[in-house]
Amino acid sequence: MKHDITDAVLNSLNAFLTGYGLAKARKRQSRDGGAASIDFGQGAFLEVLDATLLSGVKTAQECELRGKEDLLAVAPYFPPATADRLCSAHINYADTAGNLHLRLNGNILCVKNCPRPAGLLRRVTPGRCWNPQGMKVLFLLLTEPAALQWTYRKIAGKSG
């Protein structure tokens, strides 16, 4: 069975729900194999929108187009700024870190500021400007004002 983002978010969501003595949610797949939905019981279910590759603005726009009350945006992690944007727009969301905002049957469940999962931490690599050759070019450009008008070949020759 394929393990996708919906399953990972569902595991995180169920950990939260059972921690508060609430019934577990279940994943429902449409008959045609299309969109999945999460069934929270008592007639409450939300269609899943995979927002993994969408920015916060695009996620909000997509939810507005589809009808935000019936959607659950899921992603590996929603940064605090994105989570705040979705929350203020009354958009349901959940991520694998445990952040969530759900409006179900007149109730609001909200968990914010869970840390980014270790597997999703970004490694920042310095740009080419900060290696030794890049520093030589930068130094040349800062000390020789006319160098801004030179060709790449001339800059490369003068910077060593």
BELPEMO-V183972 format. One line per field, one symbol per residue. ss: DSSP state (H for helix, E for strand, L for the rest). Layout:
# BELPEMO-V183972
ss = ???
This chain:
# BELPEMO-V183972
ss = LLLLHHHHHHHHHHHHHHHLLLLLLEEEELLLLLLEEEEEELLEEEEEEELLLLLHHHHHHHHHHHLHHHEEEEELLLLHHHHHHHHHLLLEEEELLLLEEEEELLEEEEELLLLLLHHHLLLLLLLHHHLHHHHHHHHHHHHLHHHHHLLHHHHHHHHL
